[in-house]
């Protein structure tokens, strides 16, 4: 978390401050913005790998006081306009497309303004999984499912307890009852209540039309800004079939023990 403050620059309203971030994910919170910030993302990896990175930012819901631009060799491209209230909007761009230039907008009272956003650095492949422009609700092929089991941030066997649709954010929240937890990167699925059942929530696009249904599914997906995002989710009996067929042929990319 980086938290610069514009009050230290009150007498120099055109000051430009440089911020260097070494982590692959985190957040910027600019209190009382004046002047501008240049945000330099410098992850602790080989510079040769930078070209394979995608940067995603997600403004805080109440972020205000500055415009956020993509800057490259002095040219600015507006990314997030001050006051844009698009809920849960995520903005992504290639690392090599430029850096972030955050410029304060003229304000009568800067003490009431805080500009902020979360950021993530992703490999191009993972970013493509999360932001598939074409057919985002398309069922996964057998090969895609088997690969998702090996590479996803979470893999669980579970059932759909309920689905909550959020029209404003154009998302559906799948409330999942977990029968078997194979893997999770973050503690999204946890023991709840006196019953001792594992539960958790997975988000997906509203347009995919997910509805509560009977039976177990294999849920896979990735963590994105602290939330579980749905990847492949075949019915569990279909996953067992495709896993057995691949194993019999020696083609399954990893072992999971689907029983």
Secondary structure, DSSP 4 states (H G I P E B T S, - for coil): -B--BGGGGTT-TT-EEEEEE-SSEEEEEEES--SEEEEEE--SS-GGGGGGEEEEEEE-TT--SEEEEEEETTEEEEEE-TT---TT--EEEEGGG-EEEEEEPP-S-GGG-EEEEEEEEEEHHHHHHHT--S-TTPPPPHHHHHHHHHH-SEEEEEEEEEEEEETTTTEEEEEEEEEEEEEESSTTSEEETTTTEEEEEEEEEGGG-----SS-EEEEEEEETTEEEE----BHHHHHHHHHHHHHTT--SS-----
